[in-house]
Amino acid sequence: MSDDVIEYRSEFRQVTNQHQVLDVSETEGLKCTWSGQLLPVFQSRLTFQFDWGTLKTQPIHRIYGHITIFANISGRGMQTTVTNIGMRSGEEQNSFDVDVELRDGHVHKHMVYEYKVYVEPNYEEMLSNRNGKNDTMLMVEGKEVWVNKEVSDFTFETLLLLADRFLLPTITQQVERHLRFSSGLEIEHILSIAEREKFPKVVKKRLGELYNKYACVNVMESQYFRHFSDDLKRKIMEKYEKFGGTPRDMDEKEEDEEEEEEEEQVEMHEDEDNHDLPENGNID
């Protein structure tokens, strides 16, 4: 099972000789404050301060990944700087300084950054401490493992992993019931898990919840659909056609989406070109 991914990209910000806060963001509970300034040696010093105390997921062991900074260089496009980051539970390190070399000093002081980090849950903390929601204790390799009475959508992937590793069918059955009757996840996500874990009752139940062609379209356009088995794809297409949908409808929708994507790409390039222009008409 892969760790959860959190990604963020800022807007362009003007970096000056004065140290200042450039951007404050919160993405899926992970806060990041970007600050920095230009230095007199064709360099900029940027600081990224993370706060992951508000992450509303399972207990966390560590967060790791990278930050990418893009500096707009006159006549040379974007200069890219990448730095790796890592934070662990119980450690105070959550601030990262990055020195960006500005080639020849020809920078128009406009920068943008993005980060991509992975969140690794703390499995031991999740399953070793009893709280008000836990009601079942299992012995796994001589250790007490408390299983939640109500499986949450944040932890069921972890439970499936542990159930497979330690051969705990009771947990697997509990997760299967959760996916059939009470999960708040999107149908396409549930179908993807159900196929992977071989939960035919979950697949049948969730297919029955596709009540019209629009619900079918949402599933067919999701990131999960291309990974479905041919049999599951066929069943969804049959329901789509049963509700009056035709392949032509899908083709026309794809054409519209392609046109919208092309327009967005043109607008993005125009915005980047505007940042290539000097603020006062002269090259710094």
C-alpha positions as CSV (number, residue, x, y, z in Angstrom):
1,M,0.0,0.0,0.0
2,S,1.4,3.4,-0.9
3,D,1.4,6.4,1.5
4,D,-1.0,9.2,1.1
5,V,0.1,12.0,-1.2
6,I,-0.3,15.8,-0.6
7,E,0.6,18.3,-3.4
8,Y,0.5,22.0,-3.6
9,R,1.6,24.7,-6.0
10,S,1.7,28.4,-5.2
11,E,1.0,31.5,-7.4
12,F,3.9,33.6,-8.6
13,R,5.2,35.9,-5.9
14,Q,7.7,38.8,-6.1
15,V,10.8,38.3,-3.9
16,T,12.4,41.5,-2.7
17,N,15.5,42.6,-0.7
18,Q,13.3,42.6,2.4
19,H,12.4,39.4,4.2
20,Q,8.7,38.8,3.9
21,V,6.0,36.1,4.0
22,L,5.3,35.2,0.4
23,D,2.6,32.6,0.7
24,V,0.5,30.8,3.4
25,S,-1.4,27.6,2.5
26,E,-3.2,24.7,4.0
27,T,-3.7,21.6,1.9
28,E,-5.5,18.6,3.4
29,G,-4.5,19.7,6.9
30,L,-0.8,20.4,6.1
31,K,0.1,24.1,6.6
32,C,3.0,25.7,4.9
33,T,4.4,29.2,5.2
34,W,6.8,30.4,2.5
35,S,9.0,33.3,3.2
36,G,12.3,34.7,1.9
37,Q,14.3,37.5,0.4
38,L,16.9,38.4,-2.2
39,L,20.6,38.4,-1.1
40,P,23.3,40.7,-2.5
41,V,25.3,37.8,-4.0
42,F,22.9,36.8,-6.9
43,Q,21.1,34.5,-4.5
44,S,17.8,34.2,-2.7
45,R,17.2,32.5,0.6
46,L,13.8,30.9,1.0
47,T,12.3,29.3,4.1
48,F,9.4,26.8,4.2
49,Q,7.8,26.3,7.6
50,F,5.4,23.3,7.8
51,D,2.8,22.6,10.5
52,W,1.3,19.1,10.3
53,G,-0.5,19.1,13.7
54,T,-3.8,19.8,12.0
55,L,-3.7,16.8,9.7
56,K,-7.1,15.0,10.2
57,T,-5.9,11.5,9.4
58,Q,-4.5,8.6,11.3
59,P,-1.5,9.0,13.6
60,I,1.5,9.9,11.5
61,H,5.0,8.4,11.6
62,R,6.7,10.8,9.1
63,I,6.2,13.1,6.1
64,Y,8.7,13.1,3.3
65,G,9.1,14.4,-0.2
66,H,10.5,17.4,-2.1
67,I,10.1,21.1,-2.8
68,T,10.6,22.5,-6.2
69,I,11.3,26.3,-6.7
70,F,11.0,28.0,-10.1
71,A,12.8,31.3,-10.6
72,N,11.9,33.4,-13.7
73,I,15.1,34.2,-15.6
74,S,15.1,36.9,-18.2
75,G,15.5,35.4,-21.7
76,R,16.2,32.0,-20.3
77,G,12.9,30.7,-19.0
78,M,12.5,29.0,-15.7
79,Q,15.4,28.0,-13.4
80,T,14.5,25.0,-11.3
81,T,15.8,24.2,-7.8
82,V,14.8,20.9,-6.0
83,T,15.3,20.1,-2.3
84,N,14.3,17.0,-0.4
85,I,12.5,17.3,2.9
86,G,11.6,14.9,5.7
87,M,9.7,15.3,9.1
88,R,9.2,12.7,11.7
89,S,6.8,12.4,14.6
90,G,8.4,13.7,17.9
91,E,11.1,15.7,16.1
92,E,11.1,19.5,16.0
93,Q,12.5,19.8,12.5
94,N,9.7,21.2,10.3
95,S,11.4,24.3,8.8
96,F,13.6,24.1,5.7
97,D,15.9,26.8,4.2
98,V,16.7,26.7,0.5
99,D,19.3,28.9,-1.1
100,V,18.5,29.5,-4.8
101,E,21.4,30.6,-7.0
102,L,20.3,33.2,-9.6
103,R,22.4,32.8,-12.7
104,D,24.1,36.0,-13.7
105,G,21.7,37.8,-11.4
106,H,19.2,38.2,-14.3
107,V,16.1,37.4,-12.4
108,H,12.9,39.4,-12.4
109,K,12.2,38.6,-8.7
110,H,9.2,36.4,-9.6
111,M,9.2,32.9,-8.1
112,V,6.8,30.1,-7.7
113,Y,7.1,26.8,-5.7
114,E,5.4,23.5,-5.4
115,Y,5.8,20.6,-3.0
116,K,4.8,16.9,-3.2
117,V,5.0,15.0,0.1
118,Y,4.0,11.5,1.2
119,V,2.3,10.8,4.6
120,E,3.3,7.6,6.3
121,P,0.9,6.5,9.0
122,N,2.1,5.3,12.4
123,Y,0.6,1.8,12.3
124,E,1.8,0.8,15.8
125,E,0.1,3.8,17.4
126,M,-3.1,3.2,15.4
127,L,-3.5,-0.3,16.6
128,S,-1.8,-0.5,20.0
129,N,-3.8,2.0,22.0
130,R,-7.4,1.4,23.1
131,N,-9.8,4.4,23.0
132,G,-13.6,4.9,23.1
133,K,-14.1,3.6,19.6
134,N,-12.2,0.3,20.1
135,D,-13.9,-2.8,21.3
136,T,-12.0,-5.8,20.0
137,M,-8.5,-6.9,21.1
138,L,-6.5,-9.3,19.0
139,M,-3.1,-10.9,19.8
140,V,-0.7,-10.4,16.9
141,E,2.9,-11.8,17.4
142,G,2.4,-11.4,21.2
143,K,1.2,-7.8,21.0
144,E,-2.3,-6.5,21.8
145,V,-4.0,-5.0,18.7
146,W,-7.2,-3.1,19.3
147,V,-9.5,-2.9,16.3
148,N,-12.0,-0.1,15.9
149,K,-15.7,-0.9,16.2
150,E,-16.4,1.6,13.4
151,V,-13.8,1.4,10.6
152,S,-13.1,4.9,9.2
153,D,-12.3,5.7,5.6
154,F,-8.9,7.0,6.7
155,T,-7.8,3.7,8.2
156,F,-9.4,0.9,6.2
157,E,-6.5,0.7,3.7
158,T,-4.1,0.2,6.6
159,L,-6.4,-2.5,8.2
160,L,-6.5,-4.4,4.9
161,L,-2.7,-4.4,4.7
162,L,-2.4,-5.6,8.3
163,A,-5.1,-8.2,7.9
164,D,-3.3,-9.6,4.9
165,R,0.1,-9.5,6.6
166,F,-1.1,-11.2,9.8
167,L,-3.8,-13.4,8.3
168,L,-6.7,-11.7,10.2
169,P,-9.9,-12.6,8.3
170,T,-12.1,-10.9,10.9
171,I,-10.7,-7.5,10.1
172,T,-11.1,-8.1,6.4
173,Q,-14.7,-9.0,6.9
174,Q,-15.3,-5.9,8.9
175,V,-13.8,-3.7,6.2
176,E,-15.9,-5.4,3.6
177,R,-19.1,-4.7,5.5
178,H,-18.0,-1.1,5.9
179,L,-17.5,-0.7,2.1
180,R,-20.8,-2.3,1.4
181,F,-23.0,-0.2,3.7
182,S,-21.4,2.8,5.3
183,S,-18.4,4.1,3.5
184,G,-18.5,7.8,2.4
185,L,-16.0,7.2,-0.4
186,E,-16.9,7.8,-4.0
187,I,-18.3,4.7,-5.8
188,E,-15.5,4.4,-8.3
189,H,-12.9,4.3,-5.4
190,I,-14.9,1.6,-3.6
191,L,-15.2,-0.4,-6.8
192,S,-11.5,-0.2,-7.3
193,I,-10.8,-1.5,-3.8
194,A,-13.5,-4.2,-4.1
195,E,-12.0,-5.6,-7.3
196,R,-8.5,-5.6,-5.8
197,E,-9.6,-7.3,-2.6
198,K,-12.0,-9.6,-4.3
199,F,-15.2,-8.4,-2.6
200,P,-17.9,-9.4,-5.1
201,K,-20.8,-8.4,-2.8
202,V,-19.4,-4.9,-2.5
203,V,-19.1,-4.7,-6.3
204,K,-22.7,-5.8,-6.8
205,K,-24.0,-3.5,-4.1
206,R,-22.2,-0.4,-5.5
207,L,-23.1,-1.2,-9.1
208,G,-26.7,-1.1,-8.1
209,E,-26.2,2.4,-6.9
210,L,-25.6,3.7,-10.4
211,Y,-29.1,5.0,-10.9
212,N,-28.7,7.0,-14.1
213,K,-26.3,7.6,-17.0
214,Y,-24.7,10.6,-15.3
215,A,-23.6,8.4,-12.4
216,C,-22.1,6.0,-14.8
217,V,-20.3,8.8,-16.6
218,N,-18.7,10.0,-13.3
219,V,-17.3,6.5,-12.8
220,M,-16.1,6.1,-16.4
221,E,-14.3,9.4,-16.3
222,S,-12.6,8.7,-13.0
223,Q,-8.9,7.9,-12.6
224,Y,-9.9,4.4,-11.4
225,F,-11.9,3.3,-14.5
226,R,-8.9,2.4,-16.7
227,H,-7.7,0.0,-14.0
228,F,-10.9,-1.9,-13.7
229,S,-11.2,-5.4,-15.2
230,D,-12.7,-5.8,-18.6
231,D,-15.7,-7.5,-17.0
232,L,-16.4,-4.6,-14.6
233,K,-16.0,-2.0,-17.4
234,R,-18.5,-4.0,-19.5
235,K,-21.1,-4.0,-16.7
236,I,-20.7,-0.2,-16.2
237,M,-21.0,0.4,-19.9
238,E,-24.1,-1.8,-20.1
239,K,-25.8,0.2,-17.3
240,Y,-24.8,3.4,-19.1
241,E,-26.4,2.3,-22.3
242,K,-29.5,1.0,-20.4
243,F,-30.1,4.5,-19.2
244,G,-29.9,5.9,-22.7
245,G,-26.3,6.8,-22.9
246,T,-24.5,6.3,-26.2
247,P,-20.8,6.1,-27.2
248,R,-21.3,9.3,-29.2
249,D,-22.2,11.2,-26.0
250,M,-18.9,10.2,-24.5
251,D,-17.0,11.2,-27.6
252,E,-18.6,14.6,-27.7
253,K,-17.9,15.1,-24.0
254,E,-14.2,14.2,-24.5
255,E,-13.9,16.6,-27.4
256,D,-15.3,19.4,-25.2
257,E,-12.9,18.6,-22.4
258,E,-10.0,18.5,-24.8
259,E,-10.9,22.0,-26.1
260,E,-11.2,23.3,-22.5
261,E,-7.8,21.8,-21.6
262,E,-6.2,23.5,-24.7
263,E,-7.7,26.8,-23.7
264,E,-6.3,26.5,-20.2
265,Q,-2.8,25.6,-21.5
266,V,-2.9,28.7,-23.7
267,E,-3.9,30.9,-20.8
268,M,-1.2,29.4,-18.6
269,H,1.5,30.1,-21.2
270,E,0.3,33.6,-21.6
271,D,0.6,34.2,-17.9
272,E,4.1,32.9,-17.8
273,D,5.1,35.0,-20.8
274,N,3.8,38.1,-18.9
275,H,6.1,37.3,-16.0
276,D,9.1,37.3,-18.5
277,L,8.6,41.0,-19.1
278,P,10.7,43.4,-16.9
279,E,8.7,45.5,-14.4
280,N,10.1,48.8,-15.7
281,G,10.8,47.8,-19.3
282,N,14.6,47.3,-18.6
283,I,16.6,44.2,-17.9
284,D,17.7,44.1,-14.2
